[in-house]
Structures are given as structure tokens and as C-alpha cells.
């Protein structure tokens, strides 16, 4: 699989990508515990359904959206917005570096670096 999704700067997101939440105090990482068996440069490619708290979406410091700055434990109840609909893994669109996901604690999580 090529690292570029299209000519507009969109790239596929792989294991180890850096993320940031608008409600967090630091950056975190995306991980893929179970491989979809597709890689770019040896790193596992993620899909829009890779949204499990702490297993996929790592902690981003402390949560500014909850009183007294408790540890950030991302809580998502939906899939990532902005996938490559025409390139699917197991029927699920691949994740792009332009994706966002909303945390139930009020933050918006974005991809800072695609991991490639």
C-alpha cells in the first residue's frame, strides 16, 4: 500500500501515530493491538473503527475538561470521522491524517503526525 491517500496531502495513519485532544495537556499515540494485516513501511494501517480507549487511543496527559485535571482516559462512542472510503480493510475505511474523533468528556482528538 502506498503511503499517500491522494494528491491533496492526505496520508494513511499507521501504528504509532501522534494524536492530540483539545481537552488534553499533552500528545498521545495511536496503537493497533490487532493487525488488519496491511502495512506501510512495516507499520500496521488503522481504520476508522480503531477507536478503543487506551488500547488504540492513548492517554494525552491530564483532562482539562473534567475538574481538578484527572488523568486523560479517552472515551469515544463513535468511529473516527474522515476515512478513505474507497480503500477499505475488512470492509472498513482506512484512517486518514485529517480524521477527528470526539471524546465524551468534550474534547476533539486529531492526528498530529500520521506515524509514517
C-alpha positions in Angstrom: 0.0 0.0 0.0 1.3 3.5 -0.8 1.7 6.0 2.0 -0.3 8.7 0.2 -4.0 8.6 0.0 -4.4 11.2 -2.7 -2.7 14.3 -4.1 -4.2 16.7 -1.5 -1.8 15.9 1.4 -3.9 13.2 2.9 -2.0 10.2 4.2 -2.9 6.9 5.8 -2.5 6.6 9.5 -0.3 3.8 11.0 0.5 2.3 14.4 2.5 4.9 16.4 0.8 8.0 15.0 0.7 11.0 17.3 -2.6 12.5 18.5 -3.7 15.5 20.5 -7.0 16.2 22.2 -8.3 19.7 22.6 -9.0 18.8 26.3 -5.7 17.1 27.0 -2.4 18.5 28.3 0.0 16.6 26.1 0.2 14.5 23.0 -0.6 10.7 22.9 -0.2 7.9 20.4 -2.5 5.6 18.4 -1.8 1.9 18.5 -3.2 -1.1 16.8 -3.1 -4.1 19.1 -4.7 -6.4 16.4 -3.3 -6.1 12.9 -5.5 -5.7 9.8 -2.6 -7.4 8.0 -1.9 -4.4 5.9 1.2 -2.3 6.5 3.1 0.7 5.1 6.8 0.5 5.7 6.2 -2.3 8.2 3.7 -0.4 10.3 0.1 -1.5 10.7 -2.5 0.6 9.0 -5.5 1.8 11.1 -9.2 2.1 10.1 -12.0 4.4 11.3 -13.1 1.7 13.7 -9.8 1.6 15.6 -11.2 3.8 18.5 -10.8 1.8 21.7 -9.8 3.9 24.7 -6.2 3.2 25.8 -5.9 0.1 23.6 -5.9 2.2 20.4 -6.2 5.8 21.6 -3.6 6.5 24.2 -3.8 8.9 27.1 -3.0 12.6 26.4 -1.8 13.8 29.8 -4.5 15.2 32.0 -8.1 16.1 31.1 -8.8 19.9 31.2 -12.5 19.2 30.6 -13.0 17.5 33.9 -12.4 19.2 37.2 -9.0 19.1 39.0 -7.2 17.7 36.0 -7.6 14.0 36.3 -5.6 11.7 34.1 -6.8 11.7 30.5 -8.7 8.5 29.7 -10.2 9.0 26.2 -13.8 7.9 26.0 -15.2 7.5 22.5 -18.5 6.0 21.5 -18.2 6.5 17.7 -15.8 5.9 15.0 -13.3 8.3 13.5 -14.7 10.9 11.1 -12.7 11.1 7.8 -11.7 7.8 6.4 -10.7 6.8 2.9 -14.0 5.3 1.8 -12.6 3.8 -1.4 -9.8 1.9 0.4 -11.1 -0.5 3.0 -9.6 -3.1 5.2 -12.1 -5.9 6.0 -14.9 -3.7 4.7 -13.9 -0.7 6.9 -12.5 2.6 5.5 -8.8 3.3 6.3 -7.9 6.1 8.7 -6.5 9.4 7.2 -4.4 12.0 8.9 -7.3 14.5 8.5 -9.5 12.5 10.8 -11.1 13.6 14.1 -13.0 11.8 16.8 -15.0 13.3 19.7 -14.3 12.3 23.3 -17.4 12.0 25.5 -15.5 14.3 28.0 -15.9 17.2 25.5 -12.6 17.1 23.6 -11.8 16.7 20.0 -9.0 14.3 19.1 -6.9 15.0 16.0 -4.0 13.3 14.2 -0.8 15.4 14.7 1.5 13.0 12.8 0.5 10.0 10.7 3.2 7.7 12.1 4.9 7.1 8.8 
